[in-house]
Amino acid sequence: MPQVIDVNPTDLIATRAENVAPRRTAASGGADVVDLANTIRPKRARITPDS
């Protein structure tokens, strides 16, 4: 196949990098942290026979 333009794939890829500030977490702000493992999980149902 004949080339229409005189470039190769590496000429078409432009790379750019910049430094990004780290994200702040909720724990670093002094906010109360909730333990999601204990609050979201449902409790097991207790099935009792009708007497």
N, C-alpha and C positions, 0 to 999 in steps of 0.2 A: 504494500500500500504506500503510495507516495506521501511524503510529508507536506502538509499545507503551510505550516509555520515552522521555523527553525528553533524549537525549544524542546527540552526534555522534561519529564515529570518533576525533577528536582528544582528546576527553574520556576515552576508554578506554585511550589509550596513555600509560604512565608512563615517563618517561626518568630515568635516574640515572647519574651519572658519579662515579668516584672515582679518585684517583691511585694508581698501582700502582708499586712499586719495580721498577727494571730487573732482568732476570734475570742471574744470574752465569753466565759462560761457563767452560768447562773450561780454556781458555787463560789466563784471568786468575788461576786458582788455582795456576799454576806446574806443572800437570800436563804430561806429555809429549804432544805432539800427533802423531798418526799421519797420514801422507799417504795417504788412502784411494784416491786415483787410482792409486797404484802397488801397493797391497796387495790390492785386491779384484779388479781386472781380470785375467781369465785370460790366460795366455801363449799365443801362437799355436803350434799343433802343427806339428812338423816331420815331414813324410812323406818317408821314404827308401825307395827301391826295394829289394826283397830281391835280394841277389846271391849 
